[in-house]
Amino acid sequence: MARRKKKTATSDYLLAPEEPKTEWQKFLVHLEENIKLYVAGTLFVILCLAIAGLIHMHRTVQDQEATTRLAEAVLIEDAEERLERFAELSGHVGRWNAEALYLQGETALEAGKLSEARESFNGVLKDFNTSEFAAPALDGLAFALREEGQNEEALAAYEKLHQEWPSAFVSRRSFLAKGELLEKMERPADAAAAYQRQRDLFPESSSARHAETALDKLLAKHPELVPDEVPEPGDVAPEDGALTEVLSSADDDGATE
């Protein structure tokens, strides 16, 4: 009887998969086992990028439309018609809503509609208090209140402007108007201080010249506000000069003795 052939492990070894040895091989094996997951993740990322691109494109188109509409409104010469156009744009021009509302207030001032101007400026201060148009809106509000004869409210608006936005251009320029208001309220000392403040903030400017002229007229009416002249160092009054001569003579006599 023929001898049975010994079974070897060669065939089993050839059929068994080779264990991955390098990191790259391990990654390929992992990728093969999770290919569906990777494909789904890639498709999801592509979809998100496409949606983001569409949103950005939509916003860009909206911004261009809003800019065009706002520019068209600004170019309208008639104040009444321009005011109506700004009213239509209010709240519908995206990131330009603050500017549109402020321009609506300025146009209302131009049209002589003070209550509408105040409403627009208050809207800017309420809804866009951190925008660049907040300080100009408060300045415009103070002007509207002055025109309506609400002097105390106007003064409070100027005080708030100087306190909350001291470095804003409209704030630094408004001391002249504040001085005129204080003079109207029969507070000449405070008015003089406001004129001096305006003169010092913008020397050599038209605002400074107007403030200087207003201050000169005010001091002419109220000479008691003119500061006393302080003698410069080294200046000697006549009485002091005579006293100095007497003291010098006394010292010379004492030295002779």
C-alpha positions as CSV (number, residue, x, y, z in Angstrom):
1,M,0.0,0.0,0.0
2,A,1.3,3.4,-1.0
3,R,2.5,5.7,1.7
4,R,0.2,8.6,2.4
5,K,1.6,11.9,1.5
6,K,2.3,14.2,4.4
7,K,0.1,17.3,4.4
8,T,2.1,20.5,4.3
9,A,1.1,24.0,5.3
10,T,2.3,25.5,2.0
11,S,-1.2,25.9,0.5
12,D,-2.6,27.5,3.8
13,Y,0.3,30.0,3.8
14,L,-0.3,31.0,0.2
15,L,-4.0,31.6,0.8
16,A,-3.6,33.7,4.0
17,P,-3.5,37.5,3.4
18,E,-0.2,39.2,4.1
19,E,-0.1,41.3,7.2
20,P,0.5,45.0,6.4
21,K,3.9,46.1,7.6
22,T,4.2,49.8,6.7
23,E,1.9,52.7,7.6
24,W,1.0,53.2,4.0
25,Q,0.0,49.6,3.7
26,K,-2.1,49.8,6.8
27,F,-3.8,53.0,5.4
28,L,-4.6,51.2,2.1
29,V,-6.2,48.3,4.0
30,H,-8.2,50.7,6.1
31,L,-9.3,52.6,3.1
32,E,-10.4,49.5,1.3
33,E,-12.4,48.4,4.3
34,N,-14.1,51.8,4.7
35,I,-14.3,52.9,1.1
36,K,-18.0,53.7,1.3
37,L,-17.6,55.9,4.4
38,Y,-14.8,57.9,2.7
39,V,-16.8,58.4,-0.5
40,A,-19.8,59.6,1.5
41,G,-17.6,62.0,3.5
42,T,-16.0,63.4,0.3
43,L,-19.4,63.9,-1.3
44,F,-20.7,65.7,1.8
45,V,-17.7,68.1,1.8
46,I,-18.2,68.9,-1.9
47,L,-21.9,69.5,-1.3
48,C,-21.1,71.9,1.6
49,L,-18.6,73.8,-0.5
50,A,-21.1,74.1,-3.3
51,I,-23.8,75.4,-1.0
52,A,-21.4,77.9,0.5
53,G,-20.5,79.1,-2.9
54,L,-24.1,79.6,-3.9
55,I,-24.8,81.5,-0.7
56,H,-21.8,83.7,-1.3
57,M,-22.9,84.3,-4.8
58,H,-26.4,85.2,-3.7
59,R,-25.2,87.6,-1.1
60,T,-22.9,89.3,-3.6
61,V,-25.8,89.8,-6.0
62,Q,-27.9,91.2,-3.1
63,D,-25.1,93.5,-2.1
64,Q,-24.7,94.8,-5.6
65,E,-28.5,95.4,-5.9
66,A,-28.6,97.2,-2.6
67,T,-25.6,99.4,-3.5
68,T,-27.2,100.3,-6.8
69,R,-30.6,101.2,-5.1
70,L,-28.9,103.3,-2.5
71,A,-26.8,105.2,-5.0
72,E,-29.8,105.9,-7.1
73,A,-31.6,107.3,-4.1
74,V,-28.7,109.5,-3.2
75,L,-28.6,111.0,-6.7
76,I,-32.2,112.2,-6.5
77,E,-32.2,116.0,-6.4
78,D,-35.6,116.7,-4.9
79,A,-35.5,116.2,-1.2
80,E,-39.1,115.1,-0.9
81,E,-38.7,112.4,-3.5
82,R,-35.4,111.3,-2.1
83,L,-37.0,111.0,1.4
84,E,-39.7,108.8,0.0
85,R,-37.1,106.6,-1.7
86,F,-35.1,106.2,1.5
87,A,-38.3,105.3,3.3
88,E,-38.8,102.5,0.8
89,L,-35.2,101.3,1.3
90,S,-35.4,101.3,5.1
91,G,-34.5,97.8,6.4
92,H,-34.1,96.4,2.9
93,V,-30.5,97.1,2.0
94,G,-28.6,94.6,4.1
95,R,-25.4,95.9,5.7
96,W,-26.2,99.4,4.4
97,N,-29.3,99.8,6.6
98,A,-27.6,102.0,9.1
99,E,-26.3,104.4,6.4
100,A,-29.7,104.4,4.6
101,L,-31.5,105.3,7.8
102,Y,-29.0,108.1,8.6
103,L,-29.3,109.5,5.1
104,Q,-33.1,109.4,5.5
105,G,-32.7,111.6,8.6
106,E,-30.4,114.1,6.9
107,T,-32.8,114.3,3.9
108,A,-35.7,114.9,6.3
109,L,-33.8,117.8,7.8
110,E,-33.2,119.1,4.3
111,A,-36.9,118.8,3.6
112,G,-37.8,120.6,6.8
113,K,-39.5,117.6,8.4
114,L,-37.9,117.7,11.8
115,S,-40.1,115.1,13.5
116,E,-39.2,112.6,10.7
117,A,-35.6,113.5,11.1
118,R,-35.6,112.8,14.8
119,E,-37.4,109.5,14.2
120,S,-34.7,108.4,11.7
121,F,-31.8,109.5,13.9
122,N,-33.3,107.8,17.0
123,G,-33.6,104.6,14.8
124,V,-29.9,104.7,14.1
125,L,-29.1,105.1,17.7
126,K,-31.4,102.3,18.8
127,D,-30.6,99.7,16.2
128,F,-27.1,100.6,15.0
129,N,-25.5,102.2,18.1
130,T,-22.1,100.6,17.4
131,S,-22.0,101.7,13.7
132,E,-20.0,104.6,12.3
133,F,-23.3,106.4,11.8
134,A,-24.3,106.6,15.5
135,A,-22.3,109.7,16.3
136,P,-23.4,111.7,13.2
137,A,-27.0,110.6,14.0
138,L,-26.7,112.0,17.5
139,D,-25.3,115.2,16.1
140,G,-28.2,115.4,13.7
141,L,-30.7,114.7,16.5
142,A,-29.2,117.6,18.6
143,F,-29.6,119.9,15.6
144,A,-33.2,118.9,15.0
145,L,-34.0,119.4,18.7
146,R,-32.4,122.9,18.5
147,E,-34.5,123.8,15.5
148,E,-37.6,122.7,17.4
149,G,-36.7,124.9,20.4
150,Q,-36.1,121.9,22.7
151,N,-33.0,123.4,24.1
152,E,-32.5,121.2,27.2
153,E,-33.0,118.1,25.1
154,A,-30.6,119.4,22.5
155,L,-28.0,120.2,25.2
156,A,-28.3,116.7,26.6
157,A,-27.7,115.3,23.1
158,Y,-24.5,117.3,22.7
159,E,-23.3,116.2,26.2
160,K,-24.0,112.6,25.3
161,L,-22.1,113.0,22.0
162,H,-19.1,114.5,23.7
163,Q,-19.1,111.8,26.4
164,E,-19.7,108.7,24.3
165,W,-17.9,109.7,21.1
166,P,-15.3,112.2,22.1
167,S,-12.9,111.4,19.3
168,A,-15.5,111.4,16.5
169,F,-15.2,114.3,14.0
170,V,-18.8,115.4,14.4
171,S,-18.2,115.5,18.2
172,R,-15.1,117.6,18.0
173,R,-16.8,119.9,15.6
174,S,-20.0,120.4,17.6
175,F,-18.7,122.7,20.3
176,L,-19.5,125.7,18.2
177,A,-23.1,124.7,17.9
178,K,-23.2,123.9,21.6
179,G,-21.8,127.3,22.4
180,E,-24.5,129.0,20.3
181,L,-27.1,126.9,22.1
182,L,-25.8,127.8,25.6
183,E,-25.7,131.5,24.6
184,K,-29.3,131.2,23.5
185,M,-30.1,129.6,26.9
186,E,-28.5,132.7,28.6
187,R,-25.5,130.8,30.0
188,P,-22.7,133.0,28.7
189,A,-19.9,131.5,30.9
190,D,-20.6,128.0,29.6
191,A,-21.0,129.3,26.0
192,A,-17.6,131.0,26.3
193,A,-16.0,127.8,27.4
194,A,-17.6,125.9,24.5
195,Y,-16.3,128.5,22.0
196,Q,-12.8,128.3,23.5
197,R,-12.9,124.5,23.3
198,Q,-13.9,124.7,19.6
199,R,-11.1,127.2,18.9
200,D,-8.5,125.0,20.6
201,L,-9.6,121.7,19.0
202,F,-9.4,122.9,15.4
203,P,-7.0,125.9,15.2
204,E,-6.7,127.6,11.8
205,S,-10.0,126.0,10.7
206,S,-13.2,127.7,9.7
207,S,-14.9,126.3,12.8
208,A,-12.1,127.9,15.0
209,R,-12.6,131.3,13.2
210,H,-16.3,131.2,13.7
211,A,-15.8,130.3,17.4
212,E,-13.3,133.1,17.8
213,T,-15.7,135.6,16.3
214,A,-18.6,134.3,18.5
215,L,-16.4,134.5,21.5
216,D,-15.3,138.1,20.8
217,K,-19.0,139.2,20.5
218,L,-19.9,137.3,23.6
219,L,-17.1,138.9,25.7
220,A,-18.1,142.3,24.3
221,K,-21.6,141.8,25.8
222,H,-20.2,140.3,29.0
223,P,-16.9,142.0,29.9
224,E,-17.1,140.4,33.3
225,L,-16.1,137.2,31.6
226,V,-12.8,138.6,30.3
227,P,-10.0,136.9,32.3
228,D,-7.7,139.1,34.3
229,E,-4.4,139.7,32.7
230,V,-1.6,137.7,34.4
231,P,1.8,139.5,34.2
232,E,4.5,137.7,32.3
233,P,7.5,136.4,34.3
234,G,10.0,139.3,34.7
235,D,7.3,142.0,34.3
236,V,7.5,144.5,37.2
237,A,4.6,146.8,38.2
238,P,5.6,150.5,38.7
239,E,5.0,150.3,42.5
240,D,7.2,147.2,42.6
241,G,9.9,149.0,40.7
242,A,9.9,151.9,43.2
243,L,10.0,149.4,46.1
244,T,13.0,147.6,44.4
245,E,14.9,150.9,44.1
246,V,14.3,151.7,47.8
247,L,15.5,148.2,48.9
248,S,18.6,148.6,46.7
249,S,19.5,151.9,48.2
250,A,19.1,150.5,51.7
251,D,21.4,147.6,50.8
252,D,24.0,150.0,49.4
253,D,23.9,152.1,52.5
254,G,24.3,149.1,54.7
255,A,27.3,147.9,52.7
256,T,28.9,151.4,53.0
257,E,28.6,151.4,56.7
